[in-house]
Amino acid sequence: MNAWELLPLIRELFSRHPEYRYHAAWELQWLLFALHYSDELEDEGEIAAAVEVARDDYPQWRPAA
């Protein structure tokens, strides 16, 4: 799955489970699988790219500097 296919899954995950908005890509990799958003462990780099786009969509989701 590429980043564009993961983007809706990441947005839904962040909407349903806001406590995961600031987790690293390697943590989200397991969460997407464990919560049945994906049938396999997705590429960490693709997850990171989708997370960046999702966080840009909602600036309040970006971690404080």
Backbone hydrogen bonds, N-H to C=O, Kabsch-Sander energy under -0.5 kcal/mol:
donor,donor_aa,acceptor,acceptor_aa,energy
6,L,2,N,-1.9
7,L,3,A,-1.7
10,I,6,L,-2.7
11,R,7,L,-2.6
12,E,8,P,-2.2
13,L,9,L,-2.6
14,F,10,I,-2.8
15,S,11,R,-2.0
16,R,12,E,-2.8
17,H,13,L,-2.7
20,Y,17,H,-2.3
21,R,18,P,-1.6
23,H,20,Y,-1.5
27,E,24,A,-0.7
28,L,24,A,-2.2
29,Q,25,A,-1.9
30,W,26,W,-0.8
31,L,27,E,-1.8
32,L,28,L,-2.9
33,F,29,Q,-1.2
34,A,30,W,-3.4
35,L,31,L,-2.7
36,H,33,F,-1.4
37,Y,32,L,-2.5
38,S,32,L,-1.5
42,E,40,E,-0.6
47,I,43,D,-2.0
48,A,44,E,-2.4
49,A,45,G,-2.0
50,A,46,E,-2.1
51,V,47,I,-2.6
52,E,48,A,-2.0
53,V,49,A,-1.7
54,A,50,A,-2.5
55,R,51,V,-2.7
56,D,52,E,-1.8
57,D,53,V,-1.6
58,Y,54,A,-1.1
61,W,58,Y,-2.8
62,R,59,P,-1.6
